[in-house]
Amino acid sequence: MATIEELMKANLTGVFNERDAERRRAVIARTYAPDVEFSDPEETLRGHEAIDAKAQKLLDEAPGFAFTPDGPVRVADDLGYLAWNFGPQGEPPVVRGVDVALVQDGLIARLYTLLLTG
């Protein structure tokens, strides 16, 4: 069973940073509960297919951009927190944010993404 730290890193780099759809779907299957809920400022989605489509859309809209962790994963009981940056590789980030995940039975059951400003 993956740790919360491993799940948070898989979410960021193995899903939302992965441009190969087949590899991304394999990570999705082992990272999220089947009925996972994902919320960001734009929408709330449910399920593996919706997360896959969201990741693909973000990557399609930002060729050459990458997500990078902005510090360590923080854990409190069943909650994981990871700050991140998104922008052209090797340049300052265009967007900064945080992911907060509720983990149940070794999988991410609920994921929230918040964008940071300033």
Buried (B, 14 or more C-beta within 10 A) or exposed (E): EBEBBBBBBBBBBBBBBBEEEEEBBEBBEEBBBEEBBBBBEEEEBEBBEBBBEBBBEBBEEBEEBBBEBBEEBBBEEEEBBBBBBBBEEEEEBEBBBBBBBBBEEBBBBBBBBEEEEE
